Amino acid sequence: MKHFFLAACLFIPTTSFAADANPAARAIYQAGTIHQPELSRDGMVSTQESVAAQVGSDILRRGGNAVDAAVAVGFALAVTHPQAGNLGGGGFMMLAQPEGEVTAIDFREMAPAAATRDMYLGADGEVDNDKAQFSRASAGVPGSVAGLLHALDSYGTMTRRQVMGPAIRLAERGFDVTPSFALSLASAGSLKADESSLDYFGGYQFGDKMVQADLAETLRRIVKDGREGFYAGETADLIVAEMAQGNGLITHEDLANYQVVEREPIVGSYRGYTVTAMPPPSSGGVHMVQMMNILEGYDLSADGHNSAAYLHKLIEAMRRAYADRSVYLGDPDFADVPVADLTARDYADALRETIDPTAASRSIDIRPGSELPVESMDTTHYSVIDKDGRAVSVTYTLNFSYGSGYSVDGAGFLLNNEMDDFSSKPGSPNGYGLIGGEANEIEPRKRPLSSMTPTIVLKDGSPVLATGSPGGSTIITSVMQAVLNVVEWDMNVAQSLHAPRIHHQWLPDLVIIEPGISPDTLTILETMGHIFPKDGEGTIARTTLGLVNSVGRDGDWFVGAADPRDPDSLAVGP
């Protein structure tokens, strides 16, 4: 039996093992490795923010299932991680039952009814990025509250009061501002344009206690009235009043008409594992499966992990998938998205034939496009697995960090700027440097295309890995490498997150890399024709890519790891 998740710790105290511990698992632990997963017999939570992780762990300890814990984490992050955790945004949830049935829950934001195709174009015909990204008019109808409540009502076991109580207490009593959160607040220039945002989030230093009384009252209205406590009544009135302060589009009717959609997940296979991920309007599942289909046709083990030969194949698969993303992907309720064609094995075979194993392609030869700006890191992801093996993977967002920077006065939460994820002008890049086509143009009640890629991997019909990441256009490639590190390279979940990553998104024709990739490897890749961003002295620039949070199961043990790239991340069992 292949114990790839547990695969071993450098040292595990004997108290970690019950008397009836699986002997094979015990032997695997003694093998030794640098990076150790967290361990539990009763489930696991991994999030980007440690207080919210403890909230989820407590829910599991109190007998809640993975959905109960995921909903509790989602509302807690709206308090403790306002740069991406949210009531005013939206996202996706993947849910796998212990016996392997997988559901994809779409609570992505929707365009208001008054939205028009050219609403962000200026008099010169070019995109007005300030309006598209940093105005009340950049907000789509939020879906997070509806999505979390839908999951709780449909698949949870606890009441709203039980799962939302911790978030209310955190908002009312406050929590300590960490160094990284203080730095995030201090660098959030978008918050300075709005008096309400300055009142809610301005001036906090490391060690201060952040109290959010208005947000606590908003959460209480949701506990009392459910969906109507947000999409109608006082909170809805406050949202519509905020729109009136600056030409925002969301109306009472838009809020009342918001719908959560359950969709069929994207399903692929790799080396005997079943990979399930979010379907459109997420592009993540389609293109992760597309890339993994290409890569499975190679003997990657012969290359070695993060060798030049392996990274070359990754780059070329990424290049082709992101070229397809720019043309074919959009909201399936409005556009004909050729999911079956893009994820077909024969299409992957044909794409693999176009890859020269010794030389880099040029993106302009694959599909024409324009130069794109550098993208940023926003959004948040968390993963949960319960004692029965039920797994939940959630990615949700405001789009940019702190969304548009505008808060709903009196309600205590930030507005998203998700409308920028539409193609404001087909062929022009959005704020993450991604080009979109007509399939993703703005239309009323349409959901914008997303890169969010919550993913659940199954083996023999049971969930063994739940994972995902923030990171804009880098989400898909970050998640894919974390999955490949487990199913191809036999890493445990902790090792899989510590390994350095790369990213290519077709345009700009640049390979983005993290620290840890060998300089000799980069030299070989440059000789093959790959292009890297350089600093002013001509040195290859390096950055961090993604913040992946993973949980998994191997036999009787649950394992988890939080991405070391974020000091506030935490994986913890009940």
C-alpha positions as CSV (number, residue, x, y, z in Angstrom):
1,M,0.0,0.0,0.0
2,K,1.3,3.4,-1.0
3,H,1.2,5.8,2.0
4,F,2.0,8.9,0.1
5,F,0.4,11.4,2.6
6,L,1.8,10.1,5.8
7,A,5.2,9.5,4.3
8,A,7.0,10.2,7.1
9,C,8.1,12.5,9.7
10,L,11.6,13.2,10.9
11,F,10.4,12.5,14.5
12,I,7.0,11.5,15.8
13,P,6.5,11.1,19.5
14,T,5.2,7.6,20.5
15,T,2.2,9.3,22.0
16,S,1.0,10.2,18.5
17,F,0.1,6.5,18.0
18,A,-2.8,4.8,19.6
19,A,-2.3,1.2,20.6
20,D,-4.3,0.0,17.6
21,A,-2.3,2.2,15.1
22,N,-2.0,0.8,11.6
23,P,1.4,-1.0,11.6
24,A,2.0,0.0,8.0
25,A,1.4,3.6,8.8
26,R,3.7,3.3,11.8
27,A,6.5,1.9,9.6
28,I,6.0,4.7,7.1
29,Y,6.4,7.4,9.8
30,Q,9.8,5.9,10.7
31,A,11.1,6.5,7.2
32,G,11.9,10.2,7.9
33,T,11.4,13.3,5.9
34,I,12.1,17.0,6.4
35,H,8.5,18.4,6.2
36,Q,5.9,16.8,8.4
37,P,2.1,16.8,8.0
38,E,-0.3,17.6,10.8
39,L,-2.0,14.4,12.1
40,S,-5.4,13.6,13.5
41,R,-7.7,10.6,14.0
42,D,-10.9,12.8,13.7
43,G,-10.5,15.1,10.7
44,M,-8.5,18.1,9.7
45,V,-8.8,21.8,8.8
46,S,-6.3,23.9,6.8
47,T,-6.8,27.6,6.2
48,Q,-4.9,30.7,5.4
49,E,-5.7,32.3,8.8
50,S,-5.1,30.5,12.1
51,V,-8.1,31.8,14.2
52,A,-10.5,30.6,11.5
53,A,-8.7,27.2,11.4
54,Q,-9.3,26.8,15.1
55,V,-13.0,27.7,14.6
56,G,-13.3,24.9,12.1
57,S,-11.4,22.5,14.3
58,D,-13.8,23.3,17.2
59,I,-16.8,22.6,15.1
60,L,-15.4,19.1,14.2
61,R,-14.7,18.5,17.8
62,R,-18.3,19.4,18.7
63,G,-19.6,16.7,16.3
64,G,-20.1,18.8,13.2
65,N,-19.3,17.4,9.8
66,A,-16.9,18.9,7.2
67,V,-19.7,21.1,5.7
68,D,-20.6,22.5,9.2
69,A,-16.9,23.3,9.7
70,A,-16.4,24.8,6.3
71,V,-19.3,27.1,6.7
72,A,-18.0,28.2,10.1
73,V,-14.6,28.8,8.7
74,G,-16.1,30.8,5.8
75,F,-18.0,33.2,8.2
76,A,-15.0,33.4,10.5
77,L,-12.7,34.4,7.7
78,A,-15.1,37.3,6.9
79,V,-14.1,38.7,10.3
80,T,-10.4,37.7,10.6
81,H,-9.3,37.9,7.0
82,P,-11.2,40.8,5.4
83,Q,-8.7,41.1,2.5
84,A,-10.3,38.0,1.0
85,G,-12.6,36.3,3.5
86,N,-15.9,37.9,2.9
87,L,-19.7,38.5,3.0
88,G,-19.5,40.7,0.0
89,G,-17.8,38.4,-2.5
90,G,-18.4,34.9,-3.9
91,G,-16.7,31.7,-4.8
92,F,-16.9,27.9,-5.2
93,M,-17.2,24.8,-3.0
94,M,-16.3,21.2,-3.9
95,L,-17.9,18.6,-1.6
96,A,-17.0,14.9,-1.7
97,Q,-19.0,12.4,0.4
98,P,-17.2,9.5,2.1
99,E,-18.4,7.1,-0.6
100,G,-17.1,9.4,-3.4
101,E,-20.1,11.3,-4.7
102,V,-18.8,14.8,-5.6
103,T,-20.9,18.0,-5.8
104,A,-19.7,21.4,-7.1
105,I,-21.5,24.4,-5.6
106,D,-21.2,27.7,-7.5
107,F,-21.8,30.8,-5.5
108,R,-19.8,33.1,-7.8
109,E,-21.0,36.7,-8.0
110,M,-23.4,37.8,-10.7
111,A,-23.6,40.9,-12.9
112,P,-26.4,43.3,-11.9
113,A,-29.3,43.5,-14.2
114,A,-28.2,47.0,-15.3
115,A,-24.8,45.8,-16.4
116,T,-23.9,46.4,-20.0
117,R,-21.1,45.0,-22.3
118,D,-19.3,48.4,-22.7
119,M,-19.9,49.8,-19.2
120,Y,-16.2,50.2,-18.4
121,L,-15.1,51.6,-21.7
122,G,-14.1,55.3,-21.8
123,A,-14.7,57.8,-24.5
124,D,-11.5,56.6,-26.3
125,G,-12.9,53.0,-26.4
126,E,-10.3,51.7,-23.9
127,V,-11.0,50.1,-20.6
128,D,-11.4,52.5,-17.6
129,N,-9.6,50.4,-15.0
130,D,-10.4,52.8,-12.1
131,K,-14.1,52.3,-12.8
132,A,-13.7,48.5,-13.5
133,Q,-11.6,47.8,-10.4
134,F,-11.9,50.6,-7.8
135,S,-15.5,51.9,-7.8
136,R,-18.8,50.8,-6.4
137,A,-19.8,50.1,-10.0
138,S,-17.2,47.3,-10.1
139,A,-19.2,45.2,-7.6
140,G,-21.1,42.1,-8.7
141,V,-24.1,40.7,-6.7
142,P,-22.4,38.9,-3.8
143,G,-22.9,35.1,-3.4
144,S,-20.9,34.1,-0.4
145,V,-23.7,34.2,2.1
146,A,-26.1,32.4,-0.1
147,G,-23.5,29.8,-1.0
148,L,-22.5,29.0,2.6
149,L,-26.1,28.9,3.8
150,H,-27.1,26.6,0.8
151,A,-24.3,24.2,1.8
152,L,-25.3,24.2,5.4
153,D,-29.0,23.7,4.7
154,S,-28.3,21.0,2.1
155,Y,-25.4,19.1,3.6
156,G,-24.7,20.3,7.1
157,T,-26.0,19.0,10.5
158,M,-25.7,22.1,12.7
159,T,-27.8,25.3,13.0
160,R,-26.8,28.7,11.8
161,R,-26.3,29.8,15.4
162,Q,-23.9,27.0,16.0
163,V,-21.7,27.6,13.0
164,M,-21.9,31.4,12.9
165,G,-21.6,32.0,16.7
166,P,-17.8,31.9,16.6
167,A,-17.7,34.6,13.8
168,I,-20.1,36.8,15.7
169,R,-18.0,36.5,18.9
170,L,-14.9,37.3,17.0
171,A,-16.4,40.4,15.4
172,E,-18.0,41.6,18.7
173,R,-15.2,40.9,21.1
174,G,-12.3,41.4,18.7
175,F,-9.2,39.4,17.8
176,D,-5.5,40.3,17.9
177,V,-4.0,41.8,14.8
178,T,-1.0,39.7,13.6
179,P,2.2,41.2,12.1
180,S,1.3,40.1,8.6
181,F,-2.3,41.3,8.9
182,A,-1.0,44.7,10.1
183,L,1.3,44.9,7.1
184,S,-1.5,44.0,4.8
185,L,-3.8,46.8,6.2
186,A,-1.0,49.3,6.1
187,S,-0.3,48.6,2.4
188,A,-3.9,48.5,1.3
189,G,-4.1,51.8,-0.6
190,S,-7.5,51.1,-2.0
191,L,-9.1,51.4,1.5
192,K,-8.1,55.1,1.7
193,A,-10.6,56.2,-0.8
194,D,-13.6,55.3,1.3
195,E,-14.4,56.8,4.7
196,S,-16.3,53.7,5.9
197,S,-13.4,51.5,5.0
198,L,-11.0,53.8,7.0
199,D,-13.4,53.7,9.9
200,Y,-13.6,49.9,9.8
201,F,-10.0,49.0,9.0
202,G,-7.7,52.1,9.3
203,G,-5.0,52.6,11.9
204,Y,-4.6,49.1,13.2
205,Q,-1.1,48.0,14.4
206,F,0.4,44.7,15.4
207,G,-1.1,43.6,18.7
208,D,-4.2,45.8,18.5
209,K,-7.6,44.2,19.0
210,M,-9.9,44.6,15.9
211,V,-13.5,44.9,16.9
212,Q,-16.2,45.0,14.2
213,A,-19.5,45.9,15.7
214,D,-21.4,46.6,12.5
215,L,-20.2,43.3,11.0
216,A,-21.4,41.5,14.1
217,E,-24.9,42.9,13.7
218,T,-24.9,41.9,10.0
219,L,-24.0,38.4,11.0
220,R,-26.7,38.3,13.6
221,R,-29.3,39.2,11.0
222,I,-28.2,36.3,8.9
223,V,-28.4,33.9,12.0
224,K,-31.9,35.2,12.7
225,D,-33.4,35.3,9.2
226,G,-31.1,33.2,7.1
227,R,-30.7,34.3,3.5
228,E,-33.4,37.0,3.9
229,G,-31.1,38.5,6.6
230,F,-28.7,39.5,3.9
231,Y,-30.5,39.6,0.6
232,A,-33.5,41.5,2.0
233,G,-34.3,43.7,4.9
234,E,-31.8,46.0,6.7
235,T,-28.6,44.6,5.1
236,A,-30.0,44.8,1.6
237,D,-31.1,48.4,2.3
238,L,-27.6,49.2,3.4
239,I,-26.1,47.6,0.3
240,V,-28.4,49.5,-2.1
241,A,-27.8,52.8,-0.2
242,E,-24.0,52.2,-0.6
243,M,-24.6,51.8,-4.4
244,A,-26.3,55.1,-4.5
245,Q,-23.3,56.8,-3.0
246,G,-21.2,56.3,-6.2
247,N,-23.1,55.0,-9.2
248,G,-23.1,51.3,-8.1
249,L,-25.6,49.0,-9.9
250,I,-26.8,46.5,-7.4
251,T,-30.5,46.8,-6.6
252,H,-32.9,45.1,-4.2
253,E,-34.2,43.0,-7.1
254,D,-30.6,41.9,-8.0
255,L,-30.1,40.8,-4.4
256,A,-33.5,39.0,-4.3
257,N,-32.8,37.2,-7.6
258,Y,-29.3,35.9,-6.7
259,Q,-29.1,32.1,-7.2
260,V,-26.7,29.4,-6.0
261,V,-26.1,26.7,-8.6
262,E,-25.0,23.1,-8.1
263,R,-23.0,21.9,-11.1
264,E,-21.5,18.7,-12.3
265,P,-17.8,18.7,-11.4
266,I,-15.0,18.4,-13.9
267,V,-13.6,14.9,-13.6
268,G,-10.2,13.6,-14.8
269,S,-7.9,10.8,-14.0
270,Y,-4.2,10.6,-13.4
271,R,-2.1,7.5,-12.6
272,G,-5.1,5.7,-11.1
273,Y,-6.4,8.7,-9.1
274,T,-9.7,10.5,-9.9
275,V,-9.2,14.3,-10.0
276,T,-12.4,16.4,-9.4
277,A,-12.5,20.2,-9.7
278,M,-14.7,23.1,-10.3
279,P,-16.4,23.5,-13.7
280,P,-17.1,26.7,-15.5
281,P,-17.6,29.6,-14.7
282,S,-14.3,28.5,-13.1
283,S,-11.6,27.7,-15.7
284,G,-9.6,25.9,-13.1
285,G,-11.0,22.4,-13.4
286,V,-11.1,22.3,-17.2
287,H,-7.5,23.5,-17.6
288,M,-6.0,21.5,-14.7
289,V,-7.4,18.3,-16.2
290,Q,-6.3,19.4,-19.7
291,M,-2.7,20.0,-18.5
292,M,-2.6,16.8,-16.5
293,N,-3.8,14.9,-19.5
294,I,-0.9,16.3,-21.5
295,L,1.6,15.5,-18.7
296,E,0.4,11.9,-18.1
297,G,1.6,11.0,-21.5
298,Y,5.2,11.5,-20.5
299,D,7.5,9.4,-18.2
300,L,8.0,12.3,-15.8
301,S,9.6,10.1,-13.2
302,A,12.6,9.7,-15.6
303,D,13.0,13.5,-15.6
304,G,13.2,14.1,-11.8
305,H,11.2,16.6,-9.8
306,N,11.7,20.2,-10.8
307,S,14.4,19.2,-13.3
308,A,14.7,21.3,-16.5
309,A,13.1,18.5,-18.5
310,Y,10.1,18.3,-16.1
311,L,9.7,22.1,-15.8
312,H,9.9,22.4,-19.6
313,K,6.9,20.1,-20.0
314,L,5.0,21.9,-17.3
315,I,5.6,25.3,-19.0
316,E,4.5,24.0,-22.4
317,A,1.3,22.4,-21.0
318,M,0.5,25.6,-19.1
319,R,1.1,27.8,-22.3
320,R,-1.4,25.8,-24.3
321,A,-4.1,25.6,-21.6
322,Y,-4.0,29.4,-20.9
323,A,-4.2,30.1,-24.6
324,D,-7.4,28.1,-24.7
325,R,-8.7,29.8,-21.6
326,S,-8.6,33.2,-23.4
327,V,-11.0,32.0,-26.1
328,Y,-13.3,29.3,-24.9
329,L,-14.1,29.8,-21.2
330,G,-17.1,31.7,-19.7
331,D,-20.3,31.3,-17.8
332,P,-21.9,28.0,-19.2
333,D,-25.4,29.5,-18.6
334,F,-24.6,32.1,-21.3
335,A,-21.9,30.6,-23.5
336,D,-21.2,27.3,-25.1
337,V,-18.1,26.1,-23.3
338,P,-16.6,23.0,-25.0
339,V,-15.7,21.3,-21.7
340,A,-15.7,17.8,-23.2
341,D,-13.4,18.8,-26.1
342,L,-10.9,20.6,-23.9
343,T,-10.6,17.8,-21.4
344,A,-10.6,15.0,-24.0
345,R,-7.6,12.6,-24.1
346,D,-7.2,12.8,-27.8
347,Y,-7.1,16.6,-27.6
348,A,-4.3,16.3,-25.0
349,D,-2.5,13.9,-27.3
350,A,-2.7,16.4,-30.2
351,L,-1.4,19.2,-28.0
352,R,1.5,17.0,-26.7
353,E,2.5,16.4,-30.3
354,T,3.1,20.2,-30.7
355,I,5.6,20.3,-27.8
356,D,9.2,20.0,-28.8
357,P,11.0,18.3,-25.8
358,T,14.2,20.2,-26.5
359,A,13.0,23.8,-27.2
360,A,10.5,26.3,-25.9
361,S,7.4,27.3,-28.0
362,R,6.6,31.0,-28.5
363,S,3.2,32.0,-27.2
364,I,2.6,34.3,-30.1
365,D,2.8,31.3,-32.4
366,I,0.1,29.5,-30.5
367,R,-2.4,32.3,-30.5
368,P,-1.9,36.0,-31.0
369,G,-2.4,38.4,-28.1
370,S,-1.1,41.5,-26.4
371,E,1.4,42.2,-23.6
372,L,-0.1,41.7,-20.2
373,P,0.6,43.3,-16.8
374,V,1.9,41.5,-13.7
375,E,-0.9,39.9,-11.6
376,S,-1.3,40.0,-7.8
377,M,-2.1,37.6,-5.0
378,D,-5.6,37.7,-3.5
379,T,-8.5,35.4,-2.7
380,T,-8.4,32.7,0.1
381,H,-8.8,29.0,0.2
382,Y,-9.5,26.4,2.9
383,S,-9.9,22.6,3.0
384,V,-11.7,20.4,5.6
385,I,-12.1,16.7,6.0
386,D,-14.1,15.1,8.8
387,K,-13.9,11.8,10.8
388,D,-16.1,10.0,8.2
389,G,-13.9,11.0,5.3
390,R,-16.2,13.7,3.9
391,A,-14.1,16.4,2.2
392,V,-14.8,20.0,1.4
393,S,-12.6,22.4,-0.6
394,V,-13.6,26.1,-0.7
395,T,-12.1,29.0,-2.6
396,Y,-13.8,32.4,-2.3
397,T,-12.8,36.0,-2.9
398,L,-13.4,39.7,-3.3
399,N,-11.2,39.6,-6.4
400,F,-8.4,42.1,-5.4
401,S,-7.2,42.3,-1.9
402,Y,-9.9,44.2,0.0
403,G,-12.0,44.2,-3.1
404,S,-12.7,47.6,-4.5
405,G,-11.8,49.2,-1.2
406,Y,-15.3,50.4,-0.6
407,S,-17.3,49.1,2.4
408,V,-21.0,48.9,2.9
409,D,-21.5,51.7,5.5
410,G,-23.4,50.4,8.5
411,A,-22.9,46.7,7.5
412,G,-19.2,46.4,8.2
413,F,-18.1,44.4,5.1
414,L,-16.2,45.2,1.9
415,L,-17.6,45.2,-1.7
416,N,-16.1,43.0,-4.3
417,N,-14.7,44.2,-7.6
418,E,-15.4,41.0,-9.5
419,M,-16.9,42.7,-12.5
420,D,-13.3,43.2,-13.6
421,D,-13.1,39.4,-14.2
422,F,-15.3,39.9,-17.2
423,S,-13.8,40.8,-20.5
424,S,-14.5,44.5,-20.4
425,K,-13.1,44.6,-23.9
426,P,-12.4,41.3,-25.6
427,G,-8.7,40.9,-26.3
428,S,-7.7,43.3,-23.4
429,P,-6.2,42.1,-20.2
430,N,-8.0,42.3,-16.8
431,G,-6.3,43.2,-13.5
432,Y,-4.6,39.8,-13.4
433,G,-3.2,40.0,-16.9
434,L,-5.6,37.5,-18.3
435,I,-7.1,38.0,-21.8
436,G,-10.7,37.0,-22.3
437,G,-13.0,36.7,-25.3
438,E,-16.6,37.1,-26.1
439,A,-17.6,34.1,-24.1
440,N,-16.7,36.2,-21.0
441,E,-18.1,39.5,-22.1
442,I,-20.4,41.4,-19.6
443,E,-24.1,40.5,-19.6
444,P,-26.8,41.0,-17.0
445,R,-27.0,38.2,-14.4
446,K,-24.0,36.5,-15.8
447,R,-21.1,35.1,-13.7
448,P,-17.6,36.2,-14.6
449,L,-14.9,33.7,-15.5
450,S,-12.6,32.7,-12.6
451,S,-9.4,30.9,-12.0
452,M,-10.4,29.5,-8.6
453,T,-9.7,25.8,-8.5
454,P,-11.0,24.0,-5.4
455,T,-10.0,20.4,-6.0
456,I,-10.7,17.0,-4.4
457,V,-8.7,13.9,-5.4
458,L,-10.2,10.4,-4.9
459,K,-8.5,6.9,-4.8
460,D,-10.7,3.8,-5.1
461,G,-13.8,6.0,-4.8
462,S,-12.9,7.7,-1.5
463,P,-11.5,11.3,-1.0
464,V,-7.8,11.3,-0.2
465,L,-6.9,15.0,-0.9
466,A,-8.7,18.3,-0.7
467,T,-6.7,21.3,-1.8
468,G,-6.8,24.7,-3.5
469,S,-5.2,28.1,-3.5
470,P,-5.6,31.9,-3.9
471,G,-3.4,33.7,-6.4
472,G,-5.4,35.1,-9.4
473,S,-4.2,33.6,-12.6
474,T,-1.6,31.5,-10.7
475,I,-4.2,29.5,-8.9
476,I,-4.6,26.8,-11.5
477,T,-0.9,26.1,-11.9
478,S,-0.2,26.3,-8.1
479,V,-3.0,23.7,-7.4
480,M,-1.9,21.5,-10.2
481,Q,1.7,21.3,-9.0
482,A,0.5,20.6,-5.4
483,V,-1.6,17.7,-6.7
484,L,1.2,16.4,-9.0
485,N,3.6,16.5,-6.1
486,V,1.3,14.0,-4.3
487,V,0.1,11.7,-7.1
488,E,3.1,11.8,-9.4
489,W,6.0,12.5,-7.0
490,D,4.8,10.6,-3.9
491,M,5.1,13.5,-1.5
492,N,3.2,13.9,1.7
493,V,0.9,17.0,1.9
494,A,3.5,19.0,3.8
495,Q,6.3,18.2,1.3
496,S,3.9,19.0,-1.6
497,L,3.4,22.6,-0.3
498,H,7.0,23.3,0.5
499,A,8.3,22.5,-3.0
500,P,9.0,25.6,-5.2
501,R,6.5,26.3,-8.0
502,I,6.5,27.9,-11.4
503,H,3.9,29.6,-13.5
504,H,3.2,30.4,-17.2
505,Q,0.0,31.8,-18.5
506,W,0.6,32.1,-22.3
507,L,0.9,35.9,-22.2
508,P,3.1,37.5,-21.3
509,D,5.5,34.9,-22.6
510,L,7.4,34.7,-19.3
511,V,8.1,31.9,-16.8
512,I,7.5,33.1,-13.2
513,I,9.5,31.1,-10.6
514,E,9.8,30.9,-6.9
515,P,13.0,30.8,-4.8
516,G,14.4,27.2,-4.7
517,I,14.6,26.4,-8.3
518,S,18.3,25.6,-9.1
519,P,20.2,28.2,-11.1
520,D,21.7,25.4,-13.2
521,T,18.1,24.3,-14.1
522,L,17.2,27.9,-15.1
523,T,20.3,28.1,-17.3
524,I,19.2,25.0,-19.1
525,L,15.7,26.3,-19.5
526,E,17.0,29.6,-20.9
527,T,19.1,27.7,-23.4
528,M,15.9,25.9,-24.5
529,G,14.4,29.3,-25.2
530,H,12.3,30.0,-22.1
531,I,12.1,33.6,-21.0
532,F,12.3,34.8,-17.4
533,P,11.6,38.2,-15.9
534,K,14.8,40.0,-14.9
535,D,15.5,42.7,-12.4
536,G,17.5,45.9,-13.2
537,E,20.8,44.0,-12.9
538,G,19.7,41.2,-15.3
539,T,19.2,38.6,-12.6
540,I,16.1,36.4,-12.9
541,A,13.4,37.7,-10.6
542,R,11.7,35.4,-8.2
543,T,8.4,35.6,-6.3
544,T,6.0,33.4,-4.4
545,L,3.2,31.6,-6.1
546,G,-0.1,30.6,-4.5
547,L,-1.0,29.8,-0.9
548,V,-2.2,26.2,-1.0
549,N,-4.0,24.6,1.9
550,S,-4.4,20.8,1.8
551,V,-6.0,18.1,3.9
552,G,-6.0,14.4,3.2
553,R,-6.5,10.9,4.4
554,D,-4.4,7.8,4.4
555,G,-5.9,4.7,6.0
556,D,-7.0,5.6,9.6
557,W,-5.1,8.9,9.7
558,F,-6.1,12.4,8.6
559,V,-3.3,14.7,7.5
560,G,-3.0,18.3,6.7
561,A,-0.6,21.1,5.8
562,A,-0.9,24.9,5.5
563,D,1.2,26.7,3.0
564,P,4.5,28.0,4.6
565,R,4.3,31.1,2.3
566,D,1.8,32.7,4.7
567,P,2.9,33.0,8.4
568,D,-0.8,33.1,9.5
569,S,-1.8,29.8,7.8
570,L,-2.6,26.8,10.0
571,A,-3.6,23.1,9.6
572,V,-5.1,21.7,12.7
573,G,-7.2,18.6,13.7
574,P,-10.0,18.6,16.3
